[in-house]
Amino acid sequence: MLNSVIAGLTSGGVYALLGLCVVLTYRLVAVVNFSMAAVGSMGAFVMVTLTDTGLNAWLALVVGAVAGAVLAALLGAVLVRWFGEHDERTKAAVTVGVYVALMAVGLRLFGNTTSGARRFPAPFDAPAFTVGSVVVPQSVLVSLAFAVLITVGVGLLLSRTRVGLRLQALSERPSTAQVVGIPAPRLAVAVWAAIGAISTLVIVLVAPRLGGDFSTLGKLINTALAVAMLGAFRSLPLTLAGGVVLGLLEGLSASLEAIQQYRGIVPFLVILVLLWWRSRGEVWDTAHSR
């Protein structure tokens, strides 16, 4: 059981990071980005392809992060240029189309589950400390620390800095922000690039645990969306907590033989329960207002 909890914490930190990327994209540029995990996977596979040729892993990681940032920035530029005045549903639909295209290209370039699994470097698999007879790997601490750093850092950035105020203006009133002199298009593309780089780093972190095939990594968007919904697409602390809880639930389900084969559906169950609960709340509010 304790082994499963530790494994759940490792997954939880990564899930929290993925959810935070979704929430940040939504809060800062008002887009639900379905292509995020696929973009990160492309950057991650650029990295692992370079390491396979003998390039230093850290240098390859930098190149992969840049590749993810450039790809995300291109998507952001397209959305700003041609879909800037469209509603959120249209923008989300564009990212769905990009997701499908990237998955097709990624599977063509890097193979499927049976033939395309790659061996990613795992620099944080070394033991950090031991709890009883269970060894806690460094990846647990790294993923959780990274998630906390983003949560606290972005919270301070948005509330305490001039750049943060500009980013909030960009997400709430992009047209007005541009009129008053805020370089909205460049700022939006910079946000997309940053999210693309972070997504690549997160995918590289989780890839050794999940087998290293493009299909599995690209589909992590399902989990990311479930975690973002736990934070209502707005709250960074709730998203962080939701990712950890989701990871723990997955770890516990893996330890129960009767349901371990179904642990992959946990994110979908979370999404369904949240959608039901929120629709229930809307019906209640409507009835109460009458």
Secondary structure, DSSP 4 states (H G I P E B T S, - for coil): -HHHHHHHHHHHHHHHHHHHHHHHHHHHH----TTHHHHHHHHHHHHHHHHHTT--HHHHHHHHHHHHHHHHHHHHHHHHHHHTTS-HHHHHHHHHHHHHHHHHHHHHHH--TTT-------TT-SEEEEETTEEEEHHHHHHHHHHHHHHHHHHHHHHHSHHHHHHHHHHH-HHHHHHTT--HHHHHHHHHHHHHHHHHHHHHHHHHHHTS-HHHHHTTHHHHHHHHHHTTTT-HHHHHHHHHHHHHHHHHHHH-TTTGGGGGGHHHHHHHHHHHHHHHHHHHHHHHH-
